[in-house]
Amino acid sequence: MPVQIDENDGDRICYGMIYQVDVKLSEQNMPELSSKLRDSQAGDHPSQSIQTFTVEPKTDHMVLSFQDGAPFGILRDNLFKSLSPVLQREKALLLEGVAITHVICDRIGKINKSSDRVIQVDINVYGRRQDGKRIGDELASKKIWLQRPDKARLPYENPHVINFPGIEQASVSINDVQANSGANRPELEGEERVQQFVSEVHDSLQRANELETTTGDRRLKTGLLEHQQRALTFMRQRESGNIPERFRLWKKSQFEGQEMYIHRVTKTRSALQPEERGGGILADEMGMGKSLCLLALVLETLVDGRKWAEEKQQEEHHSSKIKRYSHSTLLDKIGWFRIVLDEAHVIRRPATHFYRTCMELEARSRWCLTGTPIQNRLQDIGALFAFLRAEPFHSIALFRRFIVAPFDQGDPVVKDRLVQLYDSLCLRRTKDLLTLPGVKEHIRQLEFSPEERLHYQGTMNILDRSIRERVGQYDPKGKFGQFQARLQLRILCNHGTYQKPFSWKRSSLKDANEALTVDLGMDIEVRTGPVELAKAPVSNPNHQNHMGPAGVQWSQQDTLPSKDEYFNAEGYSVKMKALVEDVQKDLEEMKSIVFSCWTSTLDLVGRHLQNENIDYIRIDGNTLMSKRQRLLDQFDKESGARVLLMTTGTGAFGLNITAAKRVFIVELQWNPSVENQAIARTIRLGQKKEVIVIRYMIKDTVEEEIQSQQTNKRKVARLGW
């Protein structure tokens, strides 16, 4: 008999899922098999019932069985041949078949002949944590790739997710780097098609037009505007389940003479009316006051929250079960009344550790606040639906099946499907509803001085030589690549001849981390000083770790090069000169924010401002959260400093800075949405004057390539979200 999975075994984990494996059903009567499956879901809601099967290898095949030992089916031959030698060597490896009961029942009901007796089942793979890398390598050698499981009974750690040095547990996947870095960008044609499609979906939405207003609790000191009152109505409907019939996903219908509820998208049938409550997505554009809407919802439901908490306490008091949890799993075992993800687009990549952590949290209702629910892939919002547990789209696999795959195939039905999902689960409005001041944007195109051009060309020659020398070579420390080459050239565009001649020995991992963070649009910060580009020792007692808001961990050694070692004492930067000149103009009439993704660049900006006796405030990843608001309050005062220096990642993360009327972007980003998020912090409710945005670009450098991509991306963005 197969070994049973012990959910309290802290040494075991789920490596992942083998997606949709063919299983040939056993030679038994189909009605009897359907009856057994339906009996197993007694007491469960049909859409929530999950069937699990034991998987036991035999001499020449692999059998899937019900938990009582009755046979269910046989695994397809090709997968058996691949898995069999691995299972023989790895005695601790366990397999478990998983399927949604009503889905396989529906499939069985359509079987008419013996050749049709094949259904699809997911296979979860379990084993010991310490064996993960070896198991992952063995499976990869057999061309078996693991995905995130829809239902796993143990903590999930996928050995096929790529880890980057200095980043905890695959917080960045290789797909993120390829999709967003300048070294390997996606083709724009596909992105244009996605954005055009989303624009058409957006134009077809009706929910926002049919919402009444809810004024909000009288204890709310800031009154709600009309669009916020309608958002509060939407949020109350989603949490109570009191949703207008046309926006429900489950429609009451007659099927074969019986009253049924049919899902408008998947056509799944249910004899019982499924609940449609538990949260949603508030996707208004940045600056429209989503956070205030959420606070209004909290005040409106305080009584509900107290009642719910009392009921939970009673349930726990009467429960005699005692369970043991490790420290790492304690948080996700707490039952929350409500979980809210601000800047929720950060979980759009299911391969990230932060996504997995959020998915494991339990709550009565779950909310996503984001101004960009879709960036360049339909899967982005699929990840948000999965977080909401909007069944059956709690499964990303089903979102791919009913939305992504039909879209890729050009099936027109997908538009109506996505409109239905949006109108049910999401509320999206634009700033056109508000009367906000405009934005005046300008790019200053600058020419290097002869000395800077010579320095830039010399660095290009060093990097070019390194590329040619390393062709076909394995680089165990990951020091070199297109990303690093572009990084060095981008930094030089900012620093000019202040930047010391390039050498790998002096290369800063912090610069690379900061650039990668912003390029990926991860809304996280790096809180370290410059570090050598080498792996930090695992057991160094002086080693410090810093955690960003999105759960990404960077490493720092205590022997760090000083700013004097990073910069030349004397130098020239045409970009710094132009920036300071622009800041000085109308300095007393308008406050300014200067954004850069590199703290080293902010160091150089600060030096130039000091030389001109210009007072400034600085906020970056090293600034404690408790201190940030005090600094912003100080900047907000008319008598306060006229200039605020800020890292781009910090500025993109949930701040309101309407005191500034000018925004200076020191360097262009591969991902322009990060710039837009930072700029949007100034263009919010409360802003009274036009905001001036100035970007800087050096001609005949890597920055021209970035500008070209930004132009294309902004054109695409105007099509939709």
N, C-alpha and C positions, 0 to 999 in steps of 0.2 A: 504493500500500500504506500502511496506517496506521503512524504512528511508534511504535517500540518503547519500552517503559518502561525507563529506565536506573536500576537500584536504587542506583547509586553517585553519582547526580546530587544533590548536596546542596542545589541550588536548588529542586528539585521536591518537592511534598508531595501527599498525598491529602486533598482537601477533604471527602470523605465518600462516602456510598453512597446511590443511589436504590434504594429497597427494592422487591423483588419486581415487576419489570417484565415485562409479557406479551411473549413472543417466539413468533412463529409459525414452526414448524419448516420447514426446507427440504423440497422435494418429492423426498425420497429414501426408499428402503426403510427402514422402521422397524427391522427386525432388523439391517441393516447399520449404522445409526446407533448402536444400542445396543452392537453389537460394537466400534465405533470408540471409544466412550466407555469401555467396560470395558478395552480394550487400553491406554488412556491411563493407567489406574490400576494397571497391573502393578507389583508390588513395594510398593505402598502398602496400608495397612490400609483397607478399604472405608469406614469411618466418617471417615477422615482425608483421603481423596482429594478434592482440589478441582480443578474444571475451570475454566480461564480462557479467555476468548474475546476476540479482537480485535474492535473495533467501528469500522466504516468507513462514513462517510456517502456515499450516492449521490445522484443527482438528486432522486428522489422517495421514497427509503426509506433505511434504515440496516441494514447487514448485520453479523451476528455470525458469525465464522468461527473454526474451530479454529486452533491455532498453526501448522499446516502449510498453512493457506490454504483448506482444504476448508470449504464453506459449512455453517453450522449452522442459522441462522434469520434472520428479519427482525423488527426492533423494531416495536412497535405504532405505529400511525399518529399518534395524538394526542401521544405523547411525542416522536416524530420531528419533528413540526411545531413543538413548543416548543423543542427542542434545536437544530434546524438553523440558525436565525439566530445563536444564540450561538456555535456551532462555526465559522460563517463569519467572525465577527468576531474570535474568540479562537483564533488559530492554534496557540497553545501548549497548548490544552486537549486532554486525552486521556481516552478512555473505555475501560473494561475490563469485560467481562462475567464474573461469578463465580457459580459454583453448586457445590453438593456433588454429586459424581458419582453416587453411588448413589441420591440423591433424584431426579435427573432421569431416571436409568435406570428407576427404579420407575414414574415418571409415563409415560415413553414406552411401557413394557410394558403400560399400561392403555389406550392409545389404540386405538380400534376404528374410528373414521371420520375423515374429513378435517376436520370441524369441531372435533374434539378435539385437533388438532395444535398446541396452545398450552401452553407451560410458563412458569414464572416464573424469572427470573434477576435477581440483584442487579447494578447497574451502579456500579462505582467511578469516581469523577471525580478526575483528576489535573491538576496545573498548577503554575505558578510561585508561590512563596510571596508575592511582592510583588503578584500579581494577585488574591489571595484575596478581598479585600473586593469588588472590582468584579465578579468572577465570582459571588460569593454574591448580590450585589444583582440581577444579571441573572437568575440562576436563580429567585430569590424573585419577581421580577416576572412570571415564567412559572408561578408557583405550584408550583415544584419545590423540595422541601425535602430537605436532606441529613441522613442519619443516620450514626451511627458504623458503619464497615465491619466486617464479621466477619473479612475477610481483606484486608489492604492491603499492598502491597509498598514503600510509602514512608511516612515519618512523617505522622501524621494531625493536621490542624488545620482545624477546621470553621468556615467564615465565618458560619454560621447560628447558632452558639452565642453568646449575649449576654455581653458583657464589662461589668462594673461598674467605675466609677472606683475606683482604689486596690486592685483585686483582679486578680491575674495571670490572664490567659487563661481567662476564663469559669469560674473556680473556683466561682462561684455562677451557676446558670442561672435564667432568669425563672420556670421551673416551681418551683424551690426556694422563691423568694420568695412566689409565689402560694400554694403548698401550706402554708407554715409561718408566714408573717408574719400579724400580727393584721389587716392591712389587707385581706386577701383570703383568707379561710380556706376550706378545703374543707368541703363539707357532711358533717355527722357521720354521716348515715345510711349512706353508702357505707363509711365507716371502721368503723362498728359491724359491718357485714356482713362485712368483711374479718376483723376480730378474732374474730367469732363463728366464722367458718369455720376460722381458724387454731387456735382453741381445740379444735374438733372434730378437726382433724388431730392436734393435740398429744395428745389423749386416746387416739388410735388407734395411737400409736407403740409398737413392740415391741423395738426394738434394745437399749435400755438394760437391759431385763429379761433378756437372754440373753448378757450379757458376763461372762466369767470375770475374775478379778483377776490383775493382774501387779504384783508387789511393787515393782519398780523397782530400779535399780542401787544397790549398797551405798554408793557414793560420795555419794549424795544425802543431805545432812545432815538435811533435814527429811523425816520419813517421810510417805508418802502415806496419806491416809484411804481407806476402802474405795471411795467413789465416784470418787476420783482414780485408784485402781488399775484400775477398770473403764474409765475414760477412756483410760488408757494402753494397755489391750488394744485398744480401738477404734482408737486412732491407729496402733498397730502393724499391725493388720489392714488399715487403709486404705493404709498405705505399702507393705506387702508384697504386697497383692493377695490374701491368704489370708482371704477373706471368706466367711462362711457362705452356702450356696446360696440360701436364701430372701431374703437381703438383697442379692443381686447384681441389677444392672439388666439384664444380658443372660442370658436363660434358654435352655438347650439344648432344642430342639424338632425335630420332624420336619416338613418342609415339602415337599410334592410328592415324597415318597419320599427326600428328601435331608436329612441332619442339618444343621441351621442353628442360629444363635444369634439370638434375637429380643429386641429391646429391650422391656421390660415397659411402657414408657410410649408410645414413638413407634411401636412395632411394626416398626421398621427391622430388616431381615434381614442377617446376615453369615455367610458360609461359615466364616470363621475366628473363634476365640473372642477377642473384644476384651479388652484388659487393663483391669482395674478397680483401679487403684492410682494414687497420686499426691497424696494429701492429703484434706482434708475440712474440715468446720466443727465446732468445739467451741463449743456455744452454751449452756452452763450459765449459770444466772443469775449476775449480778454477785456477787462475794464468795465464790465456791465454789472458788477456787484453780485457775483455768484456766492461769495462767502457770506454776505449779509443775508441772502436768501436761506442759506443753510442755518445760520444762527436763528433766523425767524422760525424755521422748522423746529429747531431744538426747543425754543420757548413754547411753541404751540403744542408740543407733545411731551412736556415734562410729566404730566399726570400719567399719561400712557406708559412712560418709561418707568415711573415708580411702581405702577401696578405690575408691569412685566417683571421687574427686579424682585418684587415680593413673591410672585409665582415661582420664579426660578429658585429662590431661596427655599420655598416650601418643597419643591421637587427634590432639591439636594438634601434637605433635612430628612425626607422620608426614604431616600435611596440608601440601601444597605451595601451597595457595591463600593469596594475600595480599589482604586486603580493607582498604579505607579507611573509617574511621568518623569522623563529626564528634564533637566533645566532647559535644553534646547527646544523641547516641544511644549513647555508649559503655557506660553503665550497663546498658542492656537487652541488650547483646551478651554480657555475662558470664553464664556458665552456673552457676547456684547449685544447691547440693545441696538446700536447703530454703529457702523463703520463708514467713514468718509475718506476717500482718497482725493486730496487736493492735487492739482497737476497730474491727474490720473493717467495721462498719456505715457508716463514713465513706465507703466507695466505693459506696454504694447508688445514687448518681446518676451514670449513665453519661456525662452531659454534662460532668462536672468534669474538670479537668486532672489531679487526683490519681488519679482512676479510670483515665484513659488511661495515666498513667505506670506504675501498678501492673500493668495488663494487658500491657504490653510487656516486663515482666521474664520471664526464662526460668529455670526451675527443675525439678529432678527431682520435687519434691513441693511442694504449696502448701497452706497452712493459714489458716483464718480463725478468730480468737478474738473472740467477741462475745456479750454477754448479750442483745442485741436484734437478731436476724437479720431480723425483720420489724417495722417500726415502724407504717406505716399503708398499705402497698401490697404486694401480692404480688411486684411487680417488685423489691422490696428484696432478697429472697433470690435472685431470678433473676440479679442482678448478682454475687452471691457465687458462684453456680454457674458463671457465665461466667469469673470469676477463677480458679476451680479447674480450668477447662478440662475439665469433666465432660461429655465428648462424649456425645450431640450438643448438650447444653445449654451448650456453650461459646458458642453463638449465642443472644443474648438474643432474637432474632427467633423462634427455636424455642420458647423458654420462653413468649413471648407467645402463640404459636400453640397450644401443648398445655396451658398452665396458665391464663394470664390471660384469653384470649379465651373458653374454655369456662366459666370462673368468671363472667365478665361476662354470658354467655348463660344462666347458671343450669343448666348441664349437670352432673348429679350425678357423672359419671365423674371429674371433676377432683379430688375428695377422695382417691380411691384412688391417683391419679397422684402427688399431692403427698406422700402418706404413703409411697409407694414411694421417692420421691426422698429424703425426709428419713431414712428408715430405712437407706438405703444410704450417704448422704453426710454426715449430720449426727447429732450426739449432743446431746440437750437434756435436762437435768434441772433441777429447781427446788430452792430452799432447804428445801423440806419434808423432804429427805433429811438435813438437818443439824439440830442443836439450837443455834439461835442466839437471842440475846435479842431481844425485840420492839422495836417502834418506837412511840413515843407522839407523835402529831402534833397541832399546835394552830395555829390562825390567829388572830392578834391583829388585830381590826378597830378601826382608830383613826379619830378625827375630827380634821380640820385645825383649827388655831387660827384665829381670825378673820383674822389677818394672812396666814396661809398660804392660806386660802380666797380672799381678795381677790387675792393674787398668782397663784393658779391660774386664777381666772376671767379676770384680765387677760391672761394668756398664751393662754387659750382664745380670747379675743376677737381677739387679734393673729393667731392661726393661722386662725381662721374668716374674717377679713378677707382674709388671704393666699389662702385657697382660692377665695373668690369673685372676687378680682381676677385669679386665674390660670386661671379656667375657659376652656378653649379655647385657651390660650396654650402655645407651645412653650417648654420650659425647658431650654436647652442645657446648663446646668451640673448639672441633676438635683438642684437644691437642695430642691425642695419636693414633697411627696406625703403620702399618708395615713401612711406609715411614719414620716416625719419628724415629723408632727404628734403622733402618739402617743408617739414617742420623747421629745419635749420635755416632754410632760405626765407621762410615767413618771419622768423624771429629777427633775422638780419634786416629785413625791410623796416622793422620797427626801430631797431637799435643803432643801425648805421655803423660807424666806426667805433662807437662805444663797445660794440660786441667784440670780444677777443677772438683772434683767429681760431677757426674750428679745430677741435681735436676730440676724439672719442673719449679720451681720459677725462676731459672736463665737461663732457656732454651731460645735460641735466635731465634726469628721469622725471623730475617735477614738471619741467616744460612739456615733456611728452605726455604726461598724465593729464595736465591741464588742457592741452590741445585736443587729446583724444576725447576727454569728457565733453567738451563743447562741440566738437565735430559730430559726436553721436547724439547730441541733444538730450543728454541724460539728466539734466537738472540736478547735478551733484557738484560738490566742490572738493578741491584738493586742499588739505590743511597742513601741508608740509613745506619745509624749506627745500632749497636745491639739494639733490642727492646724486651720487655717482650712478651711472647707468650700469648697474650690476645687481644681481640678486642679493637681497638682504639675508644675512645668516639666520637660519631658523631659530637657533637657540641663544642668540645674543641677548643677554639680560637687559641691555640698554636700549634694545629695539622698541620703538613705540608704534602704536597703531592708531589711526584716526578714521573715524567712520563718518561718511557723508550722509545727508538726509535720505538718499535712496538706498542706503545699506551697502554702498561700495566701499571697500576698505583699501586704503593706501598705506604704504610702508615708509618709514623714515628712520635713518640711522642718525646717531647723535654726533657724528663727525661730518659736518656740512660745510661746503665752501661758502665763504662770506660773500657779501655783495661786491666787495673790492676785488675778490678773485674772479667774480663773474664778469665785471665791466672793466674797461680801461679807465684810468683816471681822467683822461682827456679824450675827446672825440667829437663827432658831429653826426646828427641825424636830421635829415630834411623833414622827416615826418614829425619829430618832436618840435622842431622850429615852427612848422605850420600849425600844429595843434596849439601851442602856447599863444601864438599870434591870434588865433580864432577865439581862444578862451578870454584873452584880454579885451577883445571888442565887446563893448556894452556890458562889461563885467558887473557894474553896479546895478544895472537895470534888469539883468536876467541871470538866474542861477543855472549852473551847468553840471551835467554828469559826464564823466569820462569812463568808457567801458573798454576793458581789454581782457582777454582770456588768460593772459600771463601776469602773474604777480611781479615777475622781473620787469616787465614793461611798466607796470604801475610804479615800481621803484624809480625807474628813469623819469617817468612823467613827474613824480613828486619832486625829484631833484631839480628839474627845470622850473617847476612852479615856485619852489623855494628861492631859486636864483632871481625870480621876478617879484619876490615878496608877496606871493598870492597864497592866502590861507586856504587849506583844503581839509576835508574829512575823508577817511578811507575805510571802506568795508570790503573784506575779502574772506576767504575760507578760514583764516586764523581768527577772525573776529567772533567772539562768543555770541550766541544767539541772544543772551540777556542784554548784551551791550548794543546790539544792532539797532533796536528800536530807540534807545536813548540817542544814538548818533543821528538817526533819521529825524527824530523830534528836534534835535539841535539844528539840523540842516533846514528843517521846515520853517524855523524862525527867521524873520526878516533880518535880524541882527546876526544870524549865524554865518558860517563859512559860505562862500559863494560857489565853491566847487566841491563835488563829491567824486572820489575815485572809487571804482567798483569793478570787481571781476565779473565777466559776462555771465558765468554760471550763477553767481549770487544774485545778480539783477534779474535773472529769468525765473527766480524762485519766489513767487508769491508776495512781492513787496508792492507798496503803493507810494510813489515818489512824485506827486503832482507839483511839488515846489519847483521842480526844474522845468525850464522852458527851452533849454538847449541840450542835445544829446550828441556826444562825440564818440564815434566808433573807431578806435585806433586801427584795428585790423579787420578785414573782411573774413567771414567764416564760411567754410564749405557748406554748412547747414544754416541757411539764412533764417530759418524759423527761430533759432536761438537769439539772433539779433532782434527779430520782431518781438519776441517775448520780453526781452529786456527793455526795448523802446516802449512797449505797451504799458509798462509800469508808470510811465508819465502821462499816458493818454487814457485817463480813467475818469469815472464820475468825480467831479470836484475840480477837474482841470478847466481853467477859464480862458487860457490864451493858446494861440497856435504854437505848436512845438516844432523847433528847428532841429533837424537831424543831419549831421555832417559825418561822412565816412571818408577814410583816407586810403589811397591806392597808389602804389609806386609803379610807374610805367615800365614795360619790358622786363617784368619779373613774374614770379609764380602768382602774384596777386592778380595779374590780368586774367589768368586761367580761372581763378576763383570768381572774379567779377563776371566772367562769361557764364559760368555755371549759375551764379546767383540770378543773372538776368533771365535765364531760361526757367529757373525754378520759380521766380516771382511771376513770370508770365503764366506758368501752369497754375500757381496758387490763385491767381485772379479768376480762374475758371470755377473754383469751388470754395472749399473750406479755408 
